[in-house]
C-alpha cells in the first residue's frame, strides 16, 4: 500500500487490499446475507482473498458471519466507517492469491 497525496494534501491509501475490501463491502451494503463463494464468483476473485476481506471486515465490526461459515452480511449496528477500516490496513497480513 502506498500513501498518495490527494488534491487536499491528505494521504490516501491505494493498492490491492483497499480495492479488495471495497469490492466485498459494496456487495454487502444491501444488508442481506451473502455467500462468500457467490461473491467470489461474481467478482472473479479467488475465494481465499474474499474470505480474507470478509474476516477483516468482521474483525473491524463492519460485517458479521452467519450461522453457516460461508455467510456474511453488513453489521446492522456498524458505527465504523469504511475509510477508517482501510486506514488500519497497514498491520494486517495480505491475502495469498
N, C-alpha and C positions, 0 to 999 in steps of 0.2 A: 504494500500500500504506500502510495506516495502522497505527501502533502503538497497540495497545489493551491496557490493563492487565487481566490476569485476576484471579481472586479471591485469588491468592497475591501479587499486586503485581508480577508479572513481565510484561514486554511480550510480547504475542502479535502475530504479523503476520496481517492479514486482507486479503482482496482477491481480485481475479480471478486473478492469476498463481499464488498458492499453491493455490487451488482447482483450477486447470487442471493443475498439477503433480500434485496428489493424484489427480485422475481418471485421468490417464495412468499414474502409478506404480502405482495399485491394480490396473490391468489387467495389469501385468507381474509381480506377485508370485508367480504360479504357475511362473515360470521358463521357460515355453515361448516360442518365437518368435511374435511378433505382427506383422501388417502394419499400418503406420500408417494406411492407408486404412480398414482394418477397425475400428480403434479410433475413427477419426473418425466413421464411420457409426454405430457402437454408441453413442457419446456424443452424437451430433448436434452436433458441434463442427467448425468448419472445419478442413480438413487442415493449413493453414499454422500454425494455433495448436497442433495436436497435434504437428506437426513441430518447432516451437519448443520445446515441452516435452520432446520426445524428445532433441533436441540438448542442451538444458540438463542433463537427467539424465545423458546420456553425458559431457558436459564435467565433471560433478561425480563421475564414476566410479561412478554408481549403475546405469547401464544400458549396453548395448553394441549397436552396429549389427551387422546381419548381413552376409552376403556381398552380398545384394541391398540396395540403398539404402533400400528401403521396409520393411525388417525391423528389429525391435528386441526385446530381451529384458532382463530384470533381470540385472545383472552378478553372476555367481556369487560372486566374492570381494569384493563391495562391503562396505567397512568403514564407509562414511559413513552417517550416519543421515539419514532423510528430513527431520527437523526442522532439522538443520544446513544442508542444502542450501537449504531455504526461507528460512532466516535470511540467506543470502548473496544473496538476490534483488535487493537494492537497487541493485546495479551493473549488472544485466543489462537489455537492451532488451526492451520488451514486444512480444508478437506483434501483428501488424496484422490485425485482424479485418474 
